[in-house]
Amino acid sequence: MITELVLVRHGESVGNVAAAAANLAGAEVIQAGYRDPDVPLSPVGLEQATALGRGLAQLLADGLSTQVWASPYERALHTAEQGLAAAGAELAIIVDERLRDRELGVLDLLTRQGVANRFPLEAQRRQWWGKFYHRPPGGESWADVTLRLRSFLRDLGDFTEADRAVLVVHDAVVMLFRYLCEGLDEHTILEIGATDPVRNVSLTVLRRQPGGPWQLVRYNDVSHLVATGAPVTAHPGEPDVAR
């Protein structure tokens, strides 16, 4: 039975850098150059993924049986591979599509300015519904992502007899696992995301006694980055609070 859940956000990606540049320039479109599943790590992200090895090595030193899962998206899978290699850990990685990033549909690759200019009615809908429940055409709300994560958690016990699950995923996925495991509400999880966004290659740890509730042990821990001198980055999505 899984009694420890370790959530790792991927390293800084080329898409993160492109989005920051587009927003700074007031552009409408993010020039990432890749479809979302194929967006690679930036040079900084690769450095962060290597530094993740220190955090994973410390984590695995207790001998607790561990299985690793990753989102199929390149930036998450490469982070998992690089981090395990740097830790000297010979653990297989299970790829599960339910761990992928949120899909944005017609709003993909648009900045907030781009959404406002090209889809003004959708911008109004998003403002009215808030990030948690707004579903862009062809995309997902945070509530939609939560449904697939509920499915993953239900299946987790059938996938492995390990005690610890390490999941290398995306910022919204980290937040929504907290939402599910800690029993948080819409207002609380969006407030956390707005005030303390998930940092790249940070570690978030939840533990439980068999049959008991999950308890947050660590959130947004980047001590392994600080110790190795790797850059600390966040690249948060647009801050939002529940209505």
N, C-alpha and C positions, 0 to 999 in steps of 0.2 A: 504493500500500500504506500502510495506517495505521501510522505509526511513533510517534505520540504519542496517548495516551489521557488526556483530562482529565475527571475525575469531579467533579460539583458536586451537593451536596445542596441540596434546595429550601430556601427561606426558612422561618422559623417559621410554622406554620400555626395556624388556629383550633383544630384538633384537638390540636396540641401543647400549647396553652394549656389546653384543657379537660382533657386527660389529667393535666397537672401539678396542676390544681386538684382533680380527683377524687382523686388519690393523696394530696394534702395533707389533704383532708377525710376520708380513710378511706372514701370512697364505693365502691360496687360498680360503678356504671355511669358511663361517660364521656359527658357531655352535649355532644356535638359539634354536633348539629343537622343533620348532613349525612351522606349515605352517603360512604364513603371516597373514591371517585373525585372527588367534588365538593367536598371540603373546601378552602376558600380560604386564602390567606395572611392572617395577622393583620396589623394595622398595623405591628408590628415587622418581620414578614416582608417586607412591601412595601418598607420602608426598606432592609432587607438586600438585597433583589433589585435595588434601584436602585444600592446600593453595589457590587454584583457587577459593574456596568458598568466600574468602575475596574480590577478584576482581569482582566476579559475584554479590555479595551482594551490593557492591558500585554501580555497573552498574544498577542493578534493582531498586535501591532506588528512581529513578526519576519517577517510576510508569508507564513508557512507556510500552504499551502492547507488550509482548515478546513471541516468540515461539522458541524452541530449536530443532535443527537437529544434527545428528551425523553420521559419517561413521559407517558402520556395523562392522568394525574391532574392536576387543576386546580392544585394547589399547585406542582407541578414545571413544568408548561407555562407558567404565569404567571411563575414565576421566570425561565425561559429568555427569554420575551418581554420582560420588563422589563429584564433584564440586558443583552440585546442592544441594546435601544432606548437605554439609558443609555450604552452603549459606542459608539453611533453606527454599529453594525455591521449592514449589510443582508445578513444571512444567513438562508436559509430554515431552518425547524425541521422535522425529520422526526419524527413521532410513532410510537413503536413500543410495542405493548402488552406486549412481553416485558420492558420496563424498569419496569413498574408495581411498586408496593410489594407486600410479602408479604401474602397473604390469610390472615386469622385464623379464618375459618369461624365456628363457633358461639361462639368466644371474642371476636369483634369487639365493641368498645366496652366490654369488661369490664376493670376493674383487676385486679391480682393478687388483691386481697381478694375481688373479685367472682367470679373463677374459683374460688378456694378454697371460697367459700360455695355457689356454684350448680353447679359441676362438680368436686366433690372428687376423684373418680377421675381426671379429666383433669389436675387439678393434680398428682396423684401420678405420672401417666404423664410429664408434662412434666419433673418433677424427676428421674425415673429416666432418661429418654432424653436430656435436655439440649436446649438451644435449637436446635442444629444439625439434629438428626434428629427432634425431636418434630413430628408433623403433627396439628394439632387437627382434629376432624371438620369436613369441608367446607372446610378451609384448606390451608396449605402449610407445610412445614418449610423451613429455610434450604437444605437439600439440594435440595428441589423447585425453589426459586428459582434455584439454581445451574444446574439443567438448562436452564431457558429462557435464562439468560445465556450458557451454552455455545453454544446455538443462535445467539444474536445475534452472538457473536464470530466464529463460523464464517461467517456471512453478511456480516460487515462489509465484507470486500473486494469483494463483489459490489454493494454499495450505492453505493460512491463511489470516485473516484480521488484523493480528498483525502489529505493526509499526516497531518492531525490530526482526531480525533473528540472533540467536546465532548458529554458526556452529562449532562443535568440529571435527576437521579434521587432516590433515597431512601437513608436511612442504611444499611439492610441491603444494598441493591444496591451501594453504594459498597464496603462491606466484602467482599461476595462477588466483585466484580470483582478486588479485591486477592487474595482467596483463589485465584481462577483464574489470574490473570496471574503472580503471584509463586510459585505452587506451594506455598502454605501448607497447614497441616493444621488439623483441627477445633480442637485445643487452642489453637494460636497465634492464629487469627483471633478466637476468642471472648475470648481474653485481651486482645487489642488493643481489641476492642469494649467490654470492661468497664473498662479502665484509661484509654483515650483515645478516647471515643466521637466519632462524626462530628458536627462542628458544622454548624449551619445555614449554607448558602451558602459552605461551605469548598471549597477547591480541592485535589484530589488528582491528581497527575500521574505517569503511567507512560510510559516511553520504551523503544524498542528499536531496534537496528539491523535492517535488512531480513533476515528469516530468523532473527534472534537472539531471546534471551529478553527478557521485559519486566523493567525495572528501576524501582524506586520512586524518583522524584525529589523529590516533595513530598507530604506528607500533612497534611490538616486545616489548610491554610493559610488564615488569615482576616486576613492583613495588609491586604487591601483594605477590610475592615470597620473595622479599627483606624484606618487612614489617614483614613477619612471620618467617623469618630465614630459609626458605626452599632453597635447593640448586638450583642454576641457571645453566642449561645445554643447549647445542645447538644440538650436534650430527648432524652436517650438512652432506649432501651428498657430493659427489665429486664436488669440485668447477669447474666451466666451464664457458667459455664465448662464445658468438656467433662468428662464423667465419666471 
